[in-house]
Amino acid sequence: MKGGLKPGRGKGRRRAGSLDPDLARLLPGPIVPIRDPGLGRERLLAMHRLLRLNRMVEEKLSALYRQGQVVGGLYSSLGQEAISVGSACALAPDDLLAPMIRNIGSLLARGVAPRDLFLQFLARQDGPTHGKDGTLHFGNVERRALIGPISHLGTLIPVMAGAALAARQRGERRVALTYIGDGGTSTGDFHEGLNLAAVLRLPLILVVENNGYAYSTPTFRQFAVASLAERGPAYGCASESLDGTDVLAVFAATARAVERGRRGDGPTLLECRAFRMRGHAEHDDMHYVPKELLEAWRRRDPLDRFEAFLVEAGHATADDLKAVAGSLAPLLEREARAAQESPHPAPAEALKGVTFEPGYESPWWPSP
């Protein structure tokens, strides 16, 4: 069977050691040591805390999902946290940021509180959307320069190209950054939005999270190019391909893209290679992914790699880093409990604020 997945009783798992050449292309390359791009100890430790917080928030959400308390789906970024944290930390606070549904790390870096995330996923009245949505479809341009996700993949790219154009027309030196997965690069909006940004030389940064799979479809069945970074020059914009499990490599590449955008040198496409260690969503058991592939990428865990770097560089001890998780655990328990004890929205709430409504407001949106 092409693709090397052994037919079987529903699960389609392969025998160990039988990874075929096509799937072997999805294995990670040699590990390159993490290098400090010149950040001080304080910023490095702050990035570590965000990575750990990202991991622990998602672990708590996963537990709530399995208890039947999460309304809707849950989409993990396990193994890809360095992409969200590294890219968001390279932006200025007023740069426009449009996360997707897996980019919890970007929201945390922008100052979104864990309680807001728990309230949102539990669809409570005090959440950013007052219980109207169970994932991350919320934003606040005025207060946090955040533009909410759009579930139709690729659509955010022309939207953020437009946001970058509007900022430039107002004389602002802001860049606009958004994300897309490898599967989303096959949509028309990806090509149209990137082409528009290149033609107008807009300060757009497009981060492509190359997971090797679009749901259950491996990348070699989606496109023939060796690297999605090749699509940047095809449209006349800068591009880089980098290790998405190295948070400092992601930070440094994003910082270079920010500089290009502010200079007026146009958009940048950043292909970040990192394998997601959970399925498309919590309901997906990843039976279509060979165990050898998962195990190879498990050894590239971004949090483990960064912690090893911090210890080796003398920025922290193993006990220091363990203490970070110890301090976050009770905080997240309190925040999750507070969300669980918050009220559900009243039935009439479903009809409010669907379109612009004078006087209707949220803690996340300024008053009209």
Sequence and secondary structure as in RCSB ss.txt:
>XXXX:A:sequence
MKGGLKPGRGKGRRRAGSLDPDLARLLPGPIVPIRDPGLGRERLLAMHRLLRLNRMVEEKLSALYRQGQVVGGLY
SSLGQEAISVGSACALAPDDLLAPMIRNIGSLLARGVAPRDLFLQFLARQDGPTHGKDGTLHFGNVERRALIGPI
SHLGTLIPVMAGAALAARQRGERRVALTYIGDGGTSTGDFHEGLNLAAVLRLPLILVVENNGYAYSTPTFRQFAV
ASLAERGPAYGCASESLDGTDVLAVFAATARAVERGRRGDGPTLLECRAFRMRGHAEHDDMHYVPKELLEAWRRR
DPLDRFEAFLVEAGHATADDLKAVAGSLAPLLEREARAAQESPHPAPAEALKGVTFEPGYESPWWPSP
>XXXX:A:secstr
 TTS    SSS    TT   HHHHTTS          S  HHHHHHHHHHHHHHHHHHHHHHHHHHTT S S   
  TT HHHHHHHHHTS TTSEEE  TT HHHHHHTT  HHHHHHHHTT TTSTTTTS SSS   BHHHH B    
SSTTTHHHHHHHHHHHHHHTT    EEEEEETGGGGSHHHHHHHHHHHHTT  EEEEEEE SEETTEEGGGT   
S GGGHHHHTT EEEEEETT HHHHHHHHHHHHHHHHHT   EEEEEE   SS SSTT   TTS HHHHHHHHTT
 HHHHHHHHHHHTTS  HHHHHHHHHHHHHHHHHHHHHHHHS    GGGGGSSSS  TT  BTTB   
